Amino acid sequence: MISGLLLLNKPKGITSHKLVQKVRFCLQQKSVGHCGTLDPMAEGLMLVVLGSACKLSSSLTSSDKMYEFTFQLGQVTDTLDITGNVIKTMKVEVHPSTIEKVLKKSLGLLELAVPSYSAVKYQGKKLYEYARSGKKVPVIKKPMHFYDLKILNIYKTEVTVQLSCKKGGYIRAWTAQVGEELGVGACLSRLNRLACLPFYLDQSLTLKDFEIKCQEDIERAIDFAQDEGAFIPVEQIQS
């Protein structure tokens, strides 16, 4: 059995659970898990734990994250991203300098509502289960810490930034908050996870490349991943 941490670049369009299933199939072993869910619309770094490293998932999940993402001003959806149903649209007449000011002040420790479509539980039931059943979703607010903002582009109603957050931070919630502060609403349109500290996306392998390597030879695929810095044996994680 292979034990360690595998760094993969999750493509858009699949769930985190599906990625884990694919790795299980590739490695022909059941003991595979992940540290930190990415929505199907998102892409980027996934920490995949193998074998005895699965016991370390809680400590690895607690690390800070870094994202690059784009959000659309003037539109609010039920999921807080473009995959959801549109609740409201508003005309955007906000100067870029005003957007910059709001972005820069939306840092530090914020008390934000957890997205309705999330796996956070209330009375033993996940919030997305309430939402999908058509029931009223309980509003759960929690502290979320955001820092290291870099404004990459502001073009008409689209804003692209790089942002880091501590464990428990929701980029969709942060985006919605910015939209509220600007008075025009906002929803996430693209999300790429760049880091789960101390690991970075540029250390990872694409899921497709890993699958191809495993088809050739599983042991050699792991050796290749280790040479590329995308696999860390469990002994090195524990040290």
Buried (B, 14 or more C-beta within 10 A) or exposed (E): EBBBBBBBBBBBEBEBEEBBEBBBEBBEBEBBBBBBEBBBBBBBBBBBBBBBBBBBBEEBBEBBBBBBBBBBBBBBBBBBBBBBEEEEEBEBEBEEEEBBEBBEEBBEEBEBBBBBBBEBEBEEEBBBBBBEEEEEBEEBEBEBBBBEBEBEEBEEBEBBBBBBBBEEBBBBBBBBBBBEBBEBBBBBBBBBBBBBEEBBBEBBBEBEBBBEBBEEEBEEBBEBBBEEBBBBBBEEBEE
